[in-house]
Amino acid sequence: MKKYRCLVCNYIYDPAQGDPASGVAPGTLFESLPEDWTCPDCGASKADFEPMDDLRLAPSGHRSGELFD
């Protein structure tokens, strides 16, 4: 399941976890989120999210998919 990153605050939507605080059950794909769903951290809309690349290369000492500067 593909994760999505908020372009405003870098929140990661992980379908395996869902967003229980907003009533989104674990296993809910990003594409299946309600159109009015917003980022739980900053309130950005779904349009402000981008899919994360599963094969992202990370510098040594970081896990793949981990955000870093």
JOKA-V264295 format. One line per field, one symbol per residue. ss: DSSP state (~ for helix, > for strand, _ for the rest). phi: phi as a letter, one per 30 degrees, with the letter a starting at -180 (. if undefined). psi: psi as a letter, one per 20 degrees, with the letter a starting at -180 (. if undefined). A space follows every 50 residues. Layout:
BEGIN
ss = ???
phi = ???
psi = ???
END
This chain:
BEGIN
ss = ___>>>_____>>_____>~~~_>_____~~~_____>______>~~~>> >__________________
phi = .dcbcdddbiecdcedcibedcicdejddedcdedcdbedcbiddedccb dcddcddbdejcdejddac
psi = ppqqppigijqooohhhbmhhjjoqqioqghiqqhjqqpihijqrhijqq qqphkppqrpiqqpipqr.
END
